Amino acid sequence: MKFKLHLLLIVFFLHLWCASALAIPNSKWTLQACVQYALDHNIQIKQSELNKRLQSLTYQQSQLAQLPNFNTGTNYGRSYGRSVDPTSNQFVNGSYDFLNLSGNADVLLFGWFQKRSLIQKNKHLLSAASADYDQLKDDISLNIATGYLRYLLANEQLDIAQKQVDFSLKQYQQSISFEQAGRLTVLNVAQLHAQLANDSVAYIASFNEVNNAHIDLKVLMNLDFSEPFVLDIPSLAMNVSSLLTAKDPQVIFEAALQHVGTIKSAQIKEQAAIKNFKYARSLLLPQFSLSAQFGSTYATSYKQIADVSVAGTSTTPYLVNINNVDYPVLTPKYNYTTAVIPFNTQVDNNFRQTIALSASIPLFNAFQSRTAVQQSKIAIQQQQLLVDAAQVKLKQDVYKAYQDAKQAIMKYTASAIAYQASESAFEIAKKRFDLGLINTVEYLNTQNAAFKANGTMLIAKYELLFKTKIIDYYLGNKIEL
């Protein structure tokens, strides 16, 4: 009797523990809320978004590359000893400061549309990155829906397990009374006792499955494990006739071709490969450019006379005869000072500019450019094969998903009929057992068959929902319950 009391206490505390574990006060999460949170916090989506931004910068930079290049520079220094004066180009001895100013600009006039091909290539790669980003979001949404349905299934299975424990407990308590009244034997009580224990184990397993579904869904959403998390339980009315709206898998496939990201990305990358081939081929042809340069110099060795004054005369060896009298020729003596020519004057006087039209003709670079052209041709063929492979795989997936959905409908329909039949059989067995017309083993077998049929129907129900959501995904419909 003590053992029986212990079992009743275990069942009571089991209900209490599971109820307290599941009753976490928090606003409930709908499927749409879970999907949106995952799209905002999933690490893979963030990585894909960064890749998209990088590709956008690459495309933007290729557009800006059409603008002319313009550079300026300057250098300042001091020279010692014998050197060439940068302003007069003469040798000087001594030290002086100098400053050089320079600038240049160049622009590609014609390069066989080299830059345009590169721009178009990067534009296609940006579109492909956007398609990959959208595809990843769709995949995450589908994974969240799968995890959500898994939780709903686990929750319903837990509810069934709890009802089974409650029912078995009631039957066990009733069997004790019947034993005391002499209506049942000790064997019957022991059999119902074992059934209650087995149902309790199944209940614990169902509760663990709910927790595991919770954790897995949090992982998909990148939600912290310590965050309270209660899912909204929608009412899922099963209208089988409306679940599979498309009746032809070819229609589903043609719809999927228009929006599935893997197909769009492969097709766009094929266009990018074609533009890359044109870019590589343009590098084999002459390029025509326009360039301009300017510059000026300043040096402290470049001086001018600042002031001149007469400081007397000096006699030269020359004579001038006037009236038969020789007079010596005198020359004046000057004192003068020098000063460095001002910076603005030097820069203005030394300013120089050139303009040139140039042609770059590739002759030989160890066949690197020709190899690049051949490689780009192969890249186009590879990308075409990837497009074909992606379409073939998508078609296989669509046709398989369609067949899986049809089988899921038949499986659910059959399991629902089996559940109704097993429920009817269980009701009859219960009445016959109460009247003592069947033994405990027969009764328990009928009971277990009914609960098993209920579980099978639930699994078929959620499998059907998941399969039809995949069809909705291929059709481009919004995934919702």
Beta strands, then each sheet from edge to edge (+ up, - down):
strand 1: 28-29
strand 2: 69-79
strand 3: 82-84
strand 4: 91-93
strand 5: 96-110
strand 6: 230-231
strand 7: 287-299
strand 8: 303-322
strand 9: 325-340
strand 10: 352-360
sheet 1: 1+ 6+
sheet 2: 2+ 5- 7+ 10-
sheet 3: 3+ 4-
sheet 4: 8+ 9-
end
